[in-house]
Amino acid sequence: MSHYKLFDHTADIGVEVTGRTRKELFVNAAEALFDIMLESKSGDVSAKKRKTITVEGADVADLLINFLRELLYLFNGEKFVTGSCDIIEFSNKELRTRLTGELFNRKKQTIKTEIKAVTYSGLTVEKVKTGWKARIIFDV
């Protein structure tokens, strides 16, 4: 079951992500980012490489944007495709996570949508009855 859905947004891509916990929200947001960007020709991303990253933010919403921006930077700058992330530490202002994935491989993955940036435009992160929900706009 998908933990995100797309919504209409002029010239960009809007995504609404859900999770039972804040940690799950962040993991599902990372999954949404890569699902929108890439199509895998041969199934899941392998766990050939590991990276540990630390991200800071002024609050949970800022932290989410900075986390997604770091994943986008790792993809664009180092060609690292995140397959999964395990959150090691989480507070309202800092996140440390262990990423597993592989380097982008044109034989295995195709770029569906080029995401240029993760924006603050229309950003919401809120506690809801079923857990957490975020609305994020990707600049394409």
Summary of the structure (lengths in Angstrom):
residues: 140
radius of gyration: 14.2
end to end distance: 25.3
largest distance: 42.6
contacts: 437
relative contact order: 0.27
helix: 25%
strand: 48%
